[in-house]
């Protein structure tokens, strides 16, 4: 196996790794960790694997990574991902990617925490979290709007990078935090377009709260065989 | 009898027995709009109190149950809970901003499987729901749906390939539902999956999924995760249903043949006056507040 992923299906951070692995068509060993209710990620056994006590954990031989940014970078390089995921010779683009990877951590600290609270009642400072989440959505909306003026669909250009993967889950999951608190996507058209763009990538997979776009699937309807509508009185 | 008084006659889950804090810590939660405190005494005995008044408790199906009534209706029976070779899996609790009745109704619906639980409990283009039967069992006063068959790509954690899964649904009380489904690893038994719903108020609920399975291979983490995965897929759908309460007026939401169980459930609720979390009549009661009808 290429690597081992200690994973929790409901985690947006774990989903980044599953999603990128699927896009890169990489197989890996997946080990389910009972984050909730068992808090298995903080068990003695798991802390021995990764003292950080967080999920996901990516393990390859002696290498253990606990930061998703590091995992995405390692995956892009190790599996020879197409150059646009981490532009090898474009230092300015790399700097932008690292910048947005930092922003992804802000998303986890606000929307990610707010979502955990909404699901499992974990204690949080809800006002602070919601304000932080709204500020983060506005920031990314403003940036994506400017990108669209330049004809770009993604955070740093016309093709997705590992920064898009890093920021995607908690932006897409923000409605899970709660209704009518400014965290649904209605007011953010650029975010909605960006979500569509990411969902349209080959290898996209869903997670709870992030659905595939059924309307784009080809159902092989034979339009030629459909009966024409009849006009006249209803039967 | 008003909707709240009707709801007070039942038992409700409020905690997983294994995860109740040790003395002197307590767990605070809400039930039917009332604050309650769960305490494990020094000697290990459990209690549930509202405004310093102790409520009855019941320890069954891996959960702590309580009721505001001094003479609640008996708790429903799950005979499979006595089969000691099953694995019993309490899956934790998930908060959902919807009527407790919406949560149960969603659990009874199979038509959404291909669209919400894509490539797990259903897949496109296998979206057809074959005809099935729904009955009200008058002896037990339960809604029962039988002969439900559906193609599922991964019916359970232990399933490796797609199978035609047989389902039986039971609704033994307004806020609890149990399903029996084909066990992927054994022909002679059925897996049991239930949701026990704790009504926080009429528009918010805590859902406690619980399973009693024959599965010797999956780890506990894998089984719990599978059920959480399924339920979290439902959660975002449930939170977006409008209105938040469950409409019992058939004119409000147009059912199809695949919704037979839902129709029976709604009628059954209406007939018995189980209206906590329900929207009875939109014209009389547009906001769905203070439902009140005579119970049968």
Interface residues (C-beta under 8 A of the other chain):
Chain A: X8 X9 X10 X32 X33 X34 X36 X37 X38 X40 X118 X119 X120 X121 X175 X176 X178 X179 X206 X208 X209 X211 X212 X214 X217 X219
Chain B: X16 X19 X90 X91 X92 X93 X94 X95 X97 X115 X116 X118 X124 X125 X219 X220 X221 X222 X224 X225 X226 X228 X229 X232 X233 X235 X236 X239
